[in-house]
């Protein structure tokens, strides 16, 4: 355990100290004012950074251009101090202003306290990240910022140690950037925190973690959260004993001691930046004057002696005492600073609110005008006028007030054909479109590097295209992409030395080095985080989760962080990484899963690609590496030893997203499937052909996006019957596919028979070949499902089999 040895006292000017004091008070008063705004009904919810001001001011002093933050939703003082958040932007976010200029972090999509800088320009292109201070976009789930932090720091290691990356001057200054992480003391109890701390210690990366310790996690005190009540105590074994030993530097410092905080951060950042050694700073004895959030008061659970102590050791109070004791400023000077801070907050709050309301009232006033017009010409004057009056009386209206009023008014006028009604219909159509842009845009990339815009290139074959194991197709593809692009690297369990458990990377670590093809520990959560952070910094990671079933360890980070990134920043940040895994057909409960429904519903914002063989998989890798979006590619676990021809353009051909492939033409029944089921369905279709039943077999290829050209509906229009089949549980991806086709594509119009689903059993597959046969759909199941559809349509021609 260390304390800082370097004194910074003589380096800090009086002007700097008083400027810190001003920022601290502006931040504190913003917190106090924000809470009042919530209670007045002008904001929905509030969570604030009061009590954490001094440590964040100290940390900000050593945060340079090019550095990155992955933080906690109480870091407002830090963001103010580095110049990446203004008071007016702070309040704009509190009010959920949807203008990205007013709230650059989230455009009103995240609750307050969620900060991020914009890494991309308006066209979705990278800015020069070395010339700006960077904050990765915050998320609420506790400790979920930690896996990404590992990747942000790991990128510095790659930029420093891989000479091929030294020309990427807009992303890194030869790896001299530090990744600053912040977390509350209670959140250090979460698994992602411990996994990230261990991963960074193994990797030896410039990751600096600050733990804001105010003694509680909402109402639960530290003794119920952490062994020994101290995270630095239990992590003391990570402390390195010499510079030659791998490990951490660990510091402890009081959150109310301004000079000690400055000294500690100066020493800690120097070690982190120069030596690429991870650091943990345990900032103790912090306070939280307003409690956890606006959802309750801390007086309910903190004893009186704790409340008295918090009042006495409030960090701004202690800084004030220190300034006066050292005659840095007078009482009058400090009172002026405090008064100026109060006025600055008042002005910023007022301006932010007025701009927010002015934006909203454009639609509010126009809706009132149009409803009034409709009331004058309608047969339902009284009812429509009452709607207008209710809207007119609304205090602090929000956007949906006007929209709801117009929609209700149009119900009364539904049989009328007046000009006033046509104007109102035009208005609601326009406003719904505008609000779709405000609230629904940027789930996926809207740049010219969108995966949907990648041009299809067909695989080519010639006389030298040899027949090989499927894994060799991938190996050839990965070899090409590693040779072509130094930004590409692969990481995961067993990926490096042995070339992954199925040998698709065999020999590539020897060829490209362990910085490009990298083994990791068993830590799925931070494998994903390592990829996210590196991708945020301009690299192109392929992060492997060894088996699809193990995605459960990582799905929360994929869902809450990666999949929502472009959306929650409204196109301000991107992390174009590929998550590689394998699943589907094989024996055993934990190595043959197909939890596709879970995946589809939890990672909207990522593409989900389900190739039936390794050639298709290779094409998807080539496609995604030309795009600026994240994807999950699920290879067929039982396909690595099946024979395929290696295309002559194996590093160049691409497979388009959202375009199903018809594997077999037919006229009687459309069978829709993907992945390993394609082989089973094709076998059944060939057997059905012997009985005169013609199946059209369609491989959807990608589940997100799904059949953008309505290939499946075109098929159903011909066959008038459909079977959806896969290996997920009942109601999983088959139900999803049915909804997409029958509901979204309106294929119900062409059906002569009930659409049907054939899925696996509700349990996971049992072990051995018999376990697989009786757990998941087999050839006979598919045969009988299709035959049953035809039996119902024509029982005389197709009598029951049994």
Buried (B, 14 or more C-beta within 10 A) or exposed (E): EBEBEEEBEEEBEEEEBBBBBBBBBBBBBBBBBBBEBBEEEBBEEBBBBBBBBBBBBBBBBBBBBBBBBBBBBBBBBBBBBBEBBBBBBBBBBBBBBBBBEBBBBBBBBBBBBBBBBBBBEEEBEBBEBBEBBBBBBBBEBBBBBBBBBBBBBBBBBBBBEBEBBBEBEEBBBBBBBBBBBBBBBBBBBBEBBBBBBBBBBBBBBBBBBBBBBBBBBBEEBBEEBBEEBBBBBBBEEBBBEEEEEEBBBBBBBBBBBBBBBBBBBBBBBBBBBEEBBBBBBBBBBBBBBBBBBBEEEBEEBBEEEBBEBBEEBBBBEBBBEBBBEEEBBEEEBBEEBBEEBBEBBEEBBEBBBEBBBEBBBEBBEBBBBBBBBBBEBBEBEEBBBBBBEEBBEEEBBBBEBBBBBBBBBBEBBEEBEBEBBEBBBEBBEEBEEEBEEBBEBBEBBBBEBBBBEBEEBEBEEEEEBEEBBBBBBBBBBBBBBBEEEBBBBBBBBBBBEEBBBBBBBBEBBEEBBEBBBBBBEEBBBBBBBBBBBBBBBBBBBBBBBBBBBBBEBBBBBBBBBBBBBBBBBBBBBBBBBBBBBBBBBBBBBEBBBBBBBBBBEBBBBBBBBBBBBBBBBBBBBBBBBBBBBBBBBBBBBBBBEEEBBBBBBBBBBBBBBBBBBBBBEBEBBBBBBBBBBBBBBBBBBBBBBEEEBBBBBBBBBBBBBBBEEBBBBBBBBBBBBBBBBBBBBEEBBBBBBBEBBBEEBEBEEBBEBEBBBBBBBEEBBBBEEEBBBEBBBBBBBBBBBBBBBBBBBEEEEBEEEE
